[in-house]
Amino acid sequence: MNAEFDYTVMQYHAAELRQAAAEQRRALEAGRTRRAERRHRSVFARFLAS
């Protein structure tokens, strides 16, 4: 194939991988935040939240 085309395809693929990694990091961070939030809630706050 054309070297310029290969380079463009590789750049696009790398951008997709970076985007997927960023989404995964955000999802993991949100999960950690929710877990930490649950851990520090009082029994009364848990009762009100349910």
Secondary structure, DSSP 8 states (H G I E B T S, - for coil): --HHHHHHHHHHHHHHHHHHHHHHHHHHHHHHHHHHHHHH--HHHHHHH-
